[in-house]
Each structure stands twice: as C-alpha cells, then as structure tokens.
Amino acid sequence: MMLTPALARLVQELGRLPGIGEKTATRLAMFILGAGREYVEGLAEAIWAVKTETTLCKECFGLAEGDLCVICGDPQRSVESICIVEDPADLMAVERSHEYKGLYHVLHGVLAPLDGIGPEDLKIAPLLERLRRDGTKEVIVATNPNVEGEATALYLAKVIKPLGIQVSRIAYGIPMGGDVEYTDAVTLGRAIEGRREM
C-alpha cells in the first residue's frame, strides 16, 4: 500500500512501540487518520502530558505526578512492609492482585554484571536509607524468577538482613489453571519447596 509521507512516518513511529508490528502500526495509523479531530488532539495531548507530567516518586521511585505517588501518599497503606519490584509495571501488577496493602520500592532494573549493571546503577542506596529511617519490619522481594532477578534478590537479602529486617521472597509455582503434568521441572520444584500447610 502506498502511504503518504506523513502516514508512513506515523506507521514508523507506532511500529517502534513494543509488541506493535508493521501491520498493527498501519491499522492504528489508519484508525487515527479516520478519527475525528477532537479524538486525535486528545490522544496527542495525552501522550504529551504523560511525558511532561509523569515523574518518579521521591520515596519509592514509582510513577507520580508530584513529589509522592498515590500509594506513598495514602495514609491507609501499612508502613511496616515494603515490596521491592524491578520496574513500575511490576508494581502495577502486584497492585492488581489487591492482596498487598504495604508500600513499594522500585529498583528500575536488576543486577546484570555482564551488562555492566551493578548495585550503584539501581535504586538500592535510597532503599537502604529508607529502611534505616522508616522502621520497616518486612521487605518482600518481588523480582522476576530469572538469573538476574534471583541474583538481585540474594544481594538485597545480604544487605538488608543486617538491618534486622525480615526479608521474604514471593512464592513461585504452578499458575492457576495450569497442569502439573505440563509444568517445567524448575517451576514444579519451586512449587514443592514453597508449599504451605492447608
């Protein structure tokens, strides 16, 4: 299909979004082209606003539109526990579970020595400062269960335990609706290791 230069540029920019291929980018561009001016202006304003108004929370380094994010500014949240996550998307995933009522700390990455990412490249120093200051009783490490996530979890446990704070790790196991028969050996082993009394 022959595209005008402006439409080709829009397809190219949309195609740079994660998970969006050329076909989907073209479909989105065609939708935007056919949409009303009010919608397109609203979309452009929303994109610009998210880029100019979104900051990092000064306390947890999650997403905010001021000094503190909604969670850190909520007096109903328990200050006794902090859940450590890799990035803001992980924070949102934990929040969607509606099971956790404490605070968070976003590392903005994981330890990856082969890529040159060490503790000084993550938000670990502000975390330790926060733990010494706020009287936290438990830290829940919710990094991904891969090599880098495990290395980060072990490092965090090593530097946090001397502060006298309980460090726990999120459980791993078989997902709801999954079959034991088709579960990989590592996941099944972790599920057995993390079993709990009924």
Protein Blocks (a to p, Z undefined) as FASTA:
>chain_A
ZZdfklmmmmmmmmmpghiafklmmmmmmmmmmpcfklmmmmmmmmmmmmmmpccdfklo
pacdbfbdfklmpmkbcfkbccddfblklmmmmmmnomaccdcddehiaddfknopafkl
pcklmmmmmmmmnopabdcdfbdfbfklmmmmmmmmmmmmmnopacddddddddehiafk
lpcfklmmmmmmmgccZZ
